[in-house]
Amino acid sequence: MAEWSRGVRLGVDVGQVRVGVARSDPHGVLATPLVTLARDRDAAPDAVPSDIAELAALVAEHEAVEVVVGLPVNLAGRHGPAAVQVQEYVGRLVELISPVPVTLADERMSTVVASRRLAERGVRGRRQRAVVDQAAAVEILQSWLDAQRRRMG
């Protein structure tokens, strides 16, 4: 990536139950929470799960130039079952939003960090569960944006 392309990027935290989505400003400086989608686990094998369809609609609505999806790598740096599920999810998403690129980003601690930051702000319990996925998506996207800026110098 020699040159930074201007445009909105979406950050995605794929969980077992929910999918948190964040978006960046067009300059790629700040990630903000967007929405939490319910995972559609009941879609027929040949059908597009509703959460993936909703995510594809968000890509179009926000005219996203890239989607950054958190890849859960365990602390030893290996890909476990959760990473395999995310890669399958990304495969389905790519089919719908191509040619918009999907980038996988290490999200090792995003949910932990997001939960801690929410707790520090006094957001706990049910209220925290409702927004932690979006906050994790913000952590994923913000970390990725910051890393890109560092690389660009």
Backbone bond lengths (Angstrom), bond angles and torsions (degrees), N, CA, C in turn:
res aa  C-N    CA-C-N  psi(-1)  N-CA   C-N-CA  omega(-1)  CA-C   N-CA-C  phi
1 M - - - 1.455 - - 1.519 109.09 -
2 A 1.291 116.20 90.11 1.457 120.29 -176.18 1.521 111.15 -77.51
3 E 1.322 117.63 -33.90 1.452 119.89 -176.04 1.519 109.91 -130.87
4 W 1.325 115.48 139.37 1.454 121.94 -179.87 1.522 109.09 -78.34
5 S 1.312 116.75 122.44 1.459 118.59 177.19 1.525 108.61 -91.70
6 R 1.316 114.43 131.68 1.452 121.48 -179.98 1.522 109.35 -66.93
7 G 1.301 117.24 146.27 1.456 120.39 174.46 1.517 111.93 145.66
8 V 1.312 114.19 162.52 1.465 121.57 179.89 1.523 109.49 -72.66
9 R 1.315 115.24 137.99 1.466 121.47 172.61 1.516 107.80 -119.12
10 L 1.315 115.81 144.09 1.465 120.51 175.95 1.521 108.65 -104.96
11 G 1.315 116.15 137.51 1.457 122.30 174.31 1.522 108.03 -105.92
12 V 1.321 117.10 139.40 1.464 120.80 -174.80 1.526 110.33 -132.14
13 D 1.335 114.74 130.16 1.461 121.70 173.70 1.524 106.78 -113.06
14 V 1.330 116.60 107.32 1.468 121.65 -177.75 1.526 108.54 -89.17
15 G 1.319 115.86 113.38 1.461 121.02 177.33 1.521 110.56 -107.77
16 Q 1.321 115.76 177.01 1.472 120.35 178.84 1.524 111.48 -67.70
17 V 1.341 116.19 -35.62 1.464 121.66 -172.77 1.521 112.13 -110.00
18 R 1.338 115.37 -36.01 1.464 120.50 -175.41 1.525 110.59 -133.41
19 V 1.340 114.56 160.49 1.459 122.21 176.02 1.524 106.57 -123.24
20 G 1.333 116.12 116.23 1.457 120.27 177.59 1.517 109.60 -88.59
21 V 1.333 115.72 140.26 1.460 120.21 -178.91 1.535 108.74 -129.32
22 A 1.327 115.16 134.74 1.468 122.15 175.46 1.515 107.63 -126.13
23 R 1.321 116.55 163.60 1.468 119.80 176.25 1.516 109.51 -135.38
24 S 1.320 114.91 154.32 1.459 120.07 176.06 1.512 109.02 -102.62
25 D 1.322 114.96 163.99 1.456 119.53 170.30 1.541 107.00 -73.92
26 P 1.333 118.04 165.19 1.471 119.93 -177.41 1.525 113.99 -60.90
27 H 1.346 117.85 -21.55 1.464 121.18 -179.77 1.529 111.89 -85.75
28 G 1.336 117.27 -8.01 1.458 120.36 179.06 1.515 113.70 71.18
29 V 1.334 116.77 32.90 1.456 120.63 -178.61 1.522 111.65 -98.18
30 L 1.338 116.32 -44.84 1.459 119.95 -170.85 1.525 112.11 -128.76
31 A 1.322 115.20 131.24 1.466 121.01 175.09 1.528 109.05 -96.63
32 T 1.333 116.44 136.36 1.468 121.38 178.42 1.524 109.51 -130.48
33 P 1.354 116.92 151.47 1.468 119.80 179.92 1.526 110.71 -64.37
34 L 1.320 116.60 144.84 1.462 120.55 179.93 1.526 111.07 -118.54
35 V 1.331 116.87 -61.63 1.468 119.30 -174.14 1.526 109.39 -163.49
36 T 1.333 115.75 159.11 1.460 121.41 171.20 1.518 107.20 -115.75
37 L 1.320 116.23 128.05 1.467 121.94 179.02 1.525 108.99 -105.32
38 A 1.324 116.35 144.46 1.470 120.17 174.76 1.520 108.17 -81.34
39 R 1.337 116.88 133.07 1.466 120.32 177.47 1.518 108.95 -65.89
40 D 1.307 116.33 135.74 1.462 122.65 177.68 1.523 107.11 -100.17
41 R 1.318 115.81 97.73 1.464 120.96 -177.23 1.527 112.03 -93.72
42 D 1.336 116.87 -3.92 1.469 120.13 -173.95 1.521 113.85 -104.56
43 A 1.333 117.16 5.83 1.467 119.80 -178.94 1.530 109.53 -66.46
44 A 1.310 114.63 143.88 1.470 119.75 175.96 1.529 108.39 -63.50
45 P 1.337 117.18 151.78 1.475 120.03 -177.24 1.537 114.00 -54.48
46 D 1.342 116.75 -31.80 1.467 119.34 -178.35 1.532 112.44 -93.63
47 A 1.349 117.08 -0.19 1.468 120.91 -179.47 1.527 109.81 -99.93
48 V 1.322 115.87 156.51 1.460 120.55 177.06 1.528 107.77 -85.94
49 P 1.325 118.16 121.45 1.469 119.74 177.42 1.534 110.41 -56.39
50 S 1.332 116.73 143.53 1.469 120.40 -174.73 1.526 112.76 -60.27
51 D 1.351 117.74 -33.80 1.469 118.74 -179.34 1.530 111.05 -67.75
52 I 1.324 116.91 -36.07 1.472 119.89 178.52 1.531 109.52 -70.97
53 A 1.334 116.59 -38.04 1.467 120.46 176.95 1.539 109.99 -64.06
54 E 1.340 116.84 -42.03 1.468 120.68 178.87 1.533 110.62 -64.69
55 L 1.323 116.25 -39.63 1.462 120.52 178.77 1.531 110.32 -64.44
56 A 1.325 116.61 -42.05 1.466 120.63 177.33 1.534 110.33 -61.93
57 A 1.339 116.54 -38.06 1.467 120.61 178.04 1.531 110.79 -65.50
58 L 1.336 116.66 -37.69 1.470 120.58 177.62 1.533 110.87 -65.55
59 V 1.333 116.53 -38.88 1.468 120.70 177.19 1.528 109.18 -58.37
60 A 1.320 116.47 -45.01 1.469 120.94 -179.93 1.535 110.62 -68.30
61 E 1.322 116.23 -46.83 1.475 121.11 -176.74 1.530 111.62 -59.53
62 H 1.327 117.20 -42.47 1.464 121.32 -177.50 1.532 112.04 -91.91
63 E 1.346 115.94 1.90 1.463 121.79 -179.32 1.528 110.65 50.99
64 A 1.326 114.72 45.72 1.461 120.71 -177.56 1.520 111.00 -63.54
65 V 1.339 115.75 139.65 1.460 121.01 178.22 1.525 111.39 -95.16
66 E 1.349 116.01 -10.43 1.457 120.65 -179.27 1.522 108.57 -165.27
67 V 1.327 115.89 150.93 1.462 121.81 175.28 1.520 107.00 -121.55
68 V 1.335 116.54 128.28 1.459 122.37 -179.76 1.528 107.45 -110.21
69 V 1.331 115.73 115.46 1.460 121.03 -177.04 1.523 109.33 -108.89
70 G 1.317 115.53 132.23 1.461 120.28 178.79 1.512 110.84 -71.15
71 L 1.322 115.72 128.85 1.465 121.30 177.67 1.524 107.65 -105.80
72 P 1.347 117.12 114.71 1.462 118.98 -178.48 1.524 111.44 -73.56
73 V 1.319 114.90 106.65 1.459 121.68 177.19 1.520 105.26 -104.09
74 N 1.339 117.48 134.40 1.458 117.00 -179.48 1.523 110.06 -72.01
75 L 1.320 116.55 169.98 1.464 119.76 -172.69 1.521 112.97 -62.25
76 A 1.330 115.99 -21.15 1.473 119.32 176.92 1.528 110.82 -82.75
77 G 1.337 116.45 -2.08 1.458 120.31 178.10 1.512 113.71 86.46
78 R 1.343 116.70 13.52 1.471 119.86 -179.06 1.524 110.59 -101.30
79 H 1.333 114.89 159.48 1.463 120.80 177.37 1.523 108.35 -94.53
80 G 1.331 116.19 116.34 1.460 120.85 177.37 1.518 110.90 -96.35
81 P 1.337 116.97 -165.31 1.472 121.50 -179.46 1.527 112.97 -57.88
82 A 1.334 117.47 -36.54 1.465 120.33 -179.91 1.527 110.58 -63.22
83 A 1.332 116.95 -39.54 1.466 120.69 179.66 1.524 110.40 -65.70
84 V 1.324 116.47 -39.20 1.468 120.55 178.33 1.526 109.62 -62.17
85 Q 1.340 117.03 -42.93 1.469 120.39 178.46 1.526 111.50 -62.26
86 V 1.332 116.61 -41.68 1.469 120.03 178.68 1.530 110.08 -63.92
87 Q 1.339 117.10 -40.97 1.463 119.71 179.75 1.530 111.32 -64.05
88 E 1.340 116.97 -36.70 1.470 120.26 175.72 1.526 110.15 -65.60
89 Y 1.329 116.36 -41.57 1.467 122.54 179.00 1.533 109.59 -60.44
90 V 1.328 115.30 -46.93 1.462 120.85 179.76 1.533 110.75 -61.62
91 G 1.325 116.35 -39.15 1.466 120.11 177.48 1.527 111.88 -57.64
92 R 1.330 115.93 -43.63 1.476 120.18 178.15 1.528 110.59 -66.39
93 L 1.340 116.20 -41.28 1.465 120.79 -178.34 1.530 110.55 -64.24
94 V 1.331 116.69 -44.34 1.471 121.51 -178.77 1.522 110.26 -56.98
95 E 1.336 117.08 -40.36 1.469 120.68 179.24 1.525 111.24 -57.60
96 L 1.339 116.26 -35.91 1.469 120.46 -175.76 1.524 113.96 -84.37
97 I 1.327 117.60 -33.69 1.473 118.70 -170.58 1.519 114.31 -108.35
98 S 1.337 117.68 -2.80 1.459 120.21 178.31 1.524 108.47 -51.55
99 P 1.319 119.56 137.22 1.465 130.59 15.75 1.533 115.04 -92.36
100 V 1.351 118.90 9.68 1.467 119.67 177.69 1.533 107.72 -66.04
101 P 1.341 117.05 123.79 1.469 119.17 -176.70 1.525 113.03 -72.67
102 V 1.318 115.53 147.82 1.466 122.39 174.43 1.525 106.86 -116.13
103 T 1.316 116.20 125.88 1.457 122.71 -179.30 1.526 108.56 -112.10
104 L 1.330 116.40 136.00 1.461 120.39 175.17 1.521 108.54 -93.68
105 A 1.333 116.35 133.43 1.464 121.24 -179.49 1.523 109.08 -126.02
106 D 1.321 116.50 137.94 1.462 121.58 178.24 1.528 108.83 -58.87
107 E 1.321 115.79 124.20 1.458 119.54 -177.76 1.519 110.57 -121.37
108 R 1.310 116.40 28.43 1.459 121.61 -173.32 1.526 115.35 -36.65
109 M 1.321 117.48 -49.25 1.462 119.38 -171.61 1.531 113.36 -117.02
110 S 1.328 118.78 12.95 1.467 120.21 -170.50 1.527 113.50 -59.16
111 T 1.339 118.06 -44.53 1.456 119.71 -177.34 1.528 110.29 -69.65
112 V 1.328 116.63 -38.17 1.467 120.69 178.08 1.531 110.21 -62.61
113 V 1.333 115.82 -47.58 1.465 120.87 179.84 1.524 110.16 -63.15
114 A 1.330 116.77 -44.45 1.463 120.98 -179.61 1.528 110.89 -61.33
115 S 1.330 116.78 -44.50 1.472 121.05 179.85 1.526 110.16 -61.25
116 R 1.333 115.86 -43.53 1.475 120.42 -179.03 1.527 110.11 -63.69
117 R 1.332 116.95 -45.04 1.471 119.59 -179.13 1.519 111.38 -64.15
118 L 1.333 116.74 -39.82 1.468 119.41 178.08 1.530 110.39 -64.62
119 A 1.334 116.88 -43.00 1.464 121.01 179.44 1.528 110.51 -61.59
120 E 1.342 116.20 -39.83 1.466 119.78 178.38 1.522 111.36 -61.73
121 R 1.329 116.03 -28.05 1.474 120.18 179.02 1.528 111.32 -90.30
122 G 1.327 116.89 5.20 1.465 119.98 178.10 1.516 114.52 84.51
123 V 1.338 117.26 13.15 1.469 120.80 178.02 1.527 107.35 -95.05
124 R 1.330 115.68 113.30 1.466 119.14 -175.36 1.526 110.86 -135.34
125 G 1.346 114.06 170.80 1.462 120.76 172.18 1.514 113.58 60.70
126 R 1.332 115.08 -135.85 1.466 120.96 -175.92 1.527 111.27 -60.64
127 R 1.321 117.41 -40.06 1.468 120.16 179.45 1.523 110.37 -61.97
128 Q 1.331 116.94 -37.56 1.469 119.62 179.63 1.521 110.59 -68.17
129 R 1.327 116.78 -43.62 1.477 119.17 -179.89 1.517 111.06 -59.22
130 A 1.337 116.64 -33.81 1.465 120.51 -178.27 1.526 112.41 -67.78
131 V 1.322 117.22 -29.21 1.471 118.87 -175.14 1.526 114.15 -116.06
132 V 1.347 117.96 -6.03 1.466 119.17 -174.69 1.533 111.77 -63.43
133 D 1.324 117.49 -32.23 1.470 119.95 -179.91 1.530 111.02 -67.44
134 Q 1.354 115.62 -41.04 1.463 118.95 175.84 1.516 110.19 -65.15
135 A 1.337 116.46 -41.60 1.467 120.67 -179.72 1.533 110.26 -64.18
136 A 1.334 117.07 -38.22 1.472 120.17 177.39 1.527 109.86 -65.59
137 A 1.342 116.76 -38.65 1.469 120.41 177.42 1.528 109.99 -63.50
138 V 1.334 116.55 -38.28 1.466 120.83 176.74 1.531 109.52 -62.35
139 E 1.345 117.52 -45.41 1.473 121.31 179.39 1.527 111.01 -59.09
140 I 1.333 116.16 -45.23 1.472 121.34 -179.63 1.527 110.12 -60.25
141 L 1.331 115.46 -51.27 1.463 120.28 -175.85 1.527 111.17 -67.57
142 Q 1.352 116.67 -43.72 1.467 119.20 -178.42 1.528 111.22 -63.14
143 S 1.328 116.85 -42.85 1.476 120.29 178.74 1.515 110.29 -60.62
144 W 1.336 116.15 -42.74 1.457 121.12 -179.42 1.533 110.54 -65.76
145 L 1.341 116.78 -44.78 1.467 120.57 179.05 1.529 110.64 -60.32
146 D 1.334 115.92 -45.15 1.466 120.37 -179.95 1.529 110.82 -61.15
147 A 1.330 115.99 -41.33 1.481 120.43 179.95 1.530 110.23 -64.41
148 Q 1.335 116.84 -39.47 1.478 119.99 179.53 1.518 109.91 -64.71
149 R 1.340 116.50 -42.26 1.467 120.45 179.82 1.524 110.86 -63.27
150 R 1.348 116.52 -40.99 1.479 119.76 178.24 1.523 110.28 -62.06
151 R 1.334 116.45 -40.36 1.470 120.44 -179.46 1.521 111.44 -66.51
152 M 1.322 116.08 -33.25 1.456 120.06 -178.23 1.531 110.93 -76.43
153 G 1.343 115.21 -18.63 1.470 119.92 178.07 1.481 110.93 76.80
